[in-house]
């Protein structure tokens, strides 16, 4: 499968891995955003990541998760997110692992990502939703952690024209919705830095 | 320029050391055995300070003497015994006299001390505090003014945030309405094409008149946009937003469906006619499937629009205003009892809020403040205790 090309950066060999555990995702070949940020250091799921996974689980199958781990914490967060996400949720494929080849100026970077809530559909309907459970204002997080680059990578890989970060504050349960402009500048640099000649 | 207090200490070459002082009067000069007498010129203020120092020394000496006298008078308390009651009675009378003497000394010394410390308080401490009091008042009014500025900025930000949110909602509304109108219109056209096709199959029409169908399709009108309740967005701004969006053109769908879709639909008509019943059933299934897909796509597009329309509109630099509850103090017994009862009932939450070093000195006012802190955190209401909101 070939995703639509963006100016400069081309995307090939997009593969989807639905329903694979995080441990198996880590074994997939390729550079993830986190991998690039941590310079290839092994990534273990942090408590915050685990909380995010639990929130996803609750969002998508609340009845099954009703008495799951940390349900007292997870339930209100999931309910707050559900209120924002609305009917989009039923079109999402949760925690979809994806691999792709990012190509730029004759150099290829094997990329991988695990997208929280993607809508994989026709290009004009495809959408990336990234969920953040945070205690900070999401806008600081975007500036500080470069979330927009992470989400742009997802969107480029699945050919989505729209991407959005939805956060929920674990203390106040307040939600924020920040649309992300899909840009490839970060990934072009990543290809040149970590890629290999074709 | 040399300040006065420095200038007055510039000594002549003959001056080696400050002259000693005696008593509260003017400084006395006393020639040192081997050096010429030193002459020091003091300002009236400096002389006053020196007199004050001398007064303090004299006072402390007098107070110390008083203390020593008291110690002396009370140094031999009688031994408490039961063997010789008469002796005890006599010693008690003497001891009583000693105590009275001590009390007199104590009172005299206290008066001396008060006369000095009151002088210090009235002439130095109180006037010195006036400076900070004036600054404190100025700062208080500046803080109040700052609060007013913050409240105004916050109101402005809240207004523009609400305005932006309503604009977003309006854009989402227009976009979603266009999707809905387009979906309904396309579906109405396709349904008519499908009905016409099935009718032709059922009636075994050899050559369907597609011009009739196209005329019928032209009669179908797209729906109207539902009204959006505007509160903050002006009519002109709403028109601007509408103009910025690509309008839905029903003619595109009409042309597409009346020509391309119709021709595609009837491309296999001759073949379908041979097995009209099965073809009609299949056409029905295809139409249902196409309708379901179109509905799903539209719903997804509308849901995405709605999600995006909730984009953050709050400014990150809006001033934070702390809101706290303060008790409305009522000088009545019933209010005091209400505070006391509420404090006891909500002891677990209220006690940690109480700022006191001594539980013996806890006042009703302190309890009311603690309850106000609890109410600030939890929004709890306590019967008979009123609070007012204070912004900082």
Interface residues (C-beta under 8 A of the other chain):
Chain A: X84 X85 X86 X87 X88 X91 X119 X121 X122 X125 X127 X129 X137 X138 X139 X140 X162 X164 X166 X176 X177 X178 X179
Chain B: X296 X297 X299 X300 X301 X302 X303 X304 X306 X307 X308 X310 X311 X312 X316
